Amino acid sequence: MSTTHQLFTAEERDLFIELLKEWPNSESGTDVASHSVSPFISFYFPPKPGNHVEATLLMLDVHEAFEQMLGKPYTIATHPVSERPYPYGSSRIPDLRKAAMEAYEAEAFLFNFTDEQNHRSSPTTAGYFWRHWFNPYKGKMQAYSSITFYYRWQWWLDNRDAWRCFVLKTIDLLKADQVYSGFAMANPLQFGTRSAIETWERSLTPAFYGLDIDYDFVMHSDLENGIRPPTWGFLLSDPWREKLDLTRKQVQENLAHPRISITELHSGLWIELGEQPELYPVELGVPELPMLLNKLLKPIRNDEMGLLGLGQWEGDPNERFTDPDSRRWLARFDADSDWPSTQKRFNAPPAKAAGQGLMPQLKRIIAGMACTQAGWWLAVGQTNTRRAFKAGETMPSVDSAPAGQLTLWQLDADQTAPEPARHAHSQEPAPREGRWELETDSCISCIRLLNEKLSTHQGRTVLWRWTVTRMRACSGEPCPYPGAYIFERKEGIRVHMNYGVVMTTLEGERVSWLWDGMEPPPDEG
């Protein structure tokens, strides 16, 4: 695409902005190419000496997991050596695992997948993989390795829990240093089309505080020197947290906000600023949550990050980022920022005032981590998992979870201890003291102390049901005391019995009747 002419008009830009306010996964394009804003996630992780094969194989594992989660959407793949695109599944694409085993340590290994046939257009779903290398002569990594995924916004809304489990598992699998998620312009497969994306980024960022810029080709090395300001999801890894001279607990205290969720991982803290990513239109004000996180992370921010790309040259009719603009944009969540202009800038009001229905911040921990707070926890997405843990106790995996799925524990907002169970099986400790009836025959009962084992019946394990300990009589037995009797297991069943009268059956069945107090016999007159 030539950049000697204007790529889009002011009217086309304004129309795109309005479309994005209505749906943040919108696009703008021509017959030549279409460019879109997309939800994304990028993982940046350091190469280690001698692990180039292992790292590439892990990246392939991540690719396969993501592809499976999205239902195998790809139609195009690139060759890991020539980087040429071919139809997905083409015989021209080598076995990537075999190619990874044969790759040289001192060479980058790249492979990409997309569902977009036009290589100049933004994809709707894509995975871009770039394994860098560790320089043995300099004793350090050449640059971060990276994985970037784009996906449809509606898909994310429908599958956010599965997405989150995938992300958390991938972070620890890769031992990631930095991870970002939010909205960004989706980079096309073709390298030369980055120029058009840069122009759109410069035109759209003054309209949306939440539009991120993520371009691995530049940021592989720039992110080594500092982070960029997160807009929604962000991994504060332990190495970068230590540069802040803060403990995990101190980070959580600094980000104590009911709309911020923080998940404890082996690699660090996964932070989400609100329930979902937002573009944050400028006219609504500078968003509260990114400002709060930015204030904490500012000491490790890289204000010299290269957003210029190809830059703007003399005679170029398209506006692009300059060095001063880059620094202003990177500082847009600072309290003293003037981005996009002092006239347009004001702080957005909080989403809700304190005490007006907001839940407290929910803590999350993945299985295998030590419990950070004693209390009642539940496994996200799994039923009947609520249980108490002590601080320091290892959080277990849930047996009922699908194979390979990460177990994510969340501190229950309701810390009320549950009511003791009313049912228990033979040989289990009685959760309540008192009278227990056989579930299938209310006339068979036993008395148990708290935690005393319940017995078998006729040599079989049976289900027992706890009942109120009061005067009772079974059908066929003489009434021990006059008054009203009820059948607990069926609402509305109530009879009056006189002393010594044989207790009645219920619908021909022998049942256990519970005395419910004195009352006069029904008026038969």
Secondary structure, 3 states (H helix, E strand, C coil): CCCCCCCCCHHHHHHHHHHHHHCCCCEEECCCCEEEEEEEEEEEECCCCCCHHHHHHHHHHHHHHHHHHCCCCCCEEECCCCCCEEECCCCCCCCHHHHHHHCCCCCCEEEEEECCCCCCCCCCCEEEEEECCEECCCCEECCCEEEEEECCHHHHHHHHHHHHHHHHHHHHHHCCCEEEEEEEECCCCCHHHHHHHHHHHHHHCCCECCEECCCHHHHHHHHHHCECCCCCEEEEEHHHHHHCCCCHHHHHHHCCCCCEEEEECCCEEEEEECCCCCCCEHHHCECHHHHHHHHHHHHHECCCCCCCCCCCCCCCCCCCCCHHHHHHHHCCCCCCCCCCCCCCCCECCCCCCCCCCCCCCCEEEECCCECCCCEEEEECCCCCCCEEECCCCECCCCCCCCCCCCCEEEECCCCCCCCCCCEEECCCECCCCEEEEECCEEEEEEEECCCCECCCECCECCEEEEECCCCEEECCCECCCCEEEECCCCCCCEEEECCCCECCCECCECCEEEECCCCCCCCCC
